[in-house]
Amino acid sequence: MEMNSIGLVELSSIAAGMQAADIMLKTSEVELILSRTICSGKYMVLVGGDVAEVQTAVDAVADTLDYAIIDTFVIPNVHKDIFPALSGHTTSEELESLGILESFSVASLIEGADAAVKAASVKLIEIRLAMALGGKAFCTLTGEVAAVTSAVDSGAMIIADKGMLVNKVVIAQPRKELLSEMI
């Protein structure tokens, strides 16, 4: 299966979340990437695969469980750095500058992170999703100050358009101790 797209549904109900995962897997040829509870009693399902299959899976949940949906997305041609950042398998030896995007929803944060790394030459360090964060999500990235600023602005615009932006920050020349706290 070609993994060029990801889709996510974020739901207000744990039971509906489990049902959503089942619907997505039964209606489409997609791969289950994440299916779990997240803070404040929500549930998220993230799938990957061909763009059309992922869209079909997300649409099937939206049609069936619209009462429980908080947010959804389908990202075609997802940036390759998203997968290791989601799983915590990125490494960075130094921080040139540090960019941070913070969102009220998991879905909008992943969309913003993808837009950020596509907008400028930056390295995505990590994406944290709603666990021990009160349901919020954030990502961190590094690179030259101008590139990080451009990336953060691009990502923040996507998140803000959904009304989910908590904050965006760019720190020039961050202290090296910050890196050990992030990974």
C-alpha positions, 0 to 999 in steps of 0.5 A: 500500500502506498502511504502518500496520505494521512487522515485523522478523525478526532472525536468527543466520545471514546466509544465513537472513536473505537467505532470510527476506527472500525468504520475506517478499516472496513470501508477503505484500504488504509493502514491504522497508524494510531487509534487511542484515547487522548486527554479530556476524554477524547479519541483519535484515529489516524490512518494512512494510505492512498489519497482516495482511500484515506478520503473515503475512510474519513468521509465514512466516519463523518457521515456516520458519526458526525455528532461526535466529531471534533475535527478531521483532516486528510493531508495528501502528499504528507511530508516525510518528517511527520511520521518520525515526529509523531512516533518520537523517533527524530534526533537533533544534535543542536537547536539553531532556533526553535519554533513551537506551534500549539493547538487546541486540537490534534487534527489542526496541529498535525495539519499545521506541522505539515504546512510548516515543514513544507513551507521552509527548510526546517527540521521537525523535532517532535509532535506531541498529541494531547496526552498529559496536555489537557487535550492540546497538541504541540510541535517543535522544529528547528532551523535558521531563524528566518526559515523557522519564522516562515514555517511557524507562520505558515503552520499557525495560519492553518491552525488559526483558520480552524480557530484552534491556535493557542500560541506560536513562538520562535526562539532565536538561539535557544539554550541547549538545555531546551533540547534535552527537555524536548526529546 
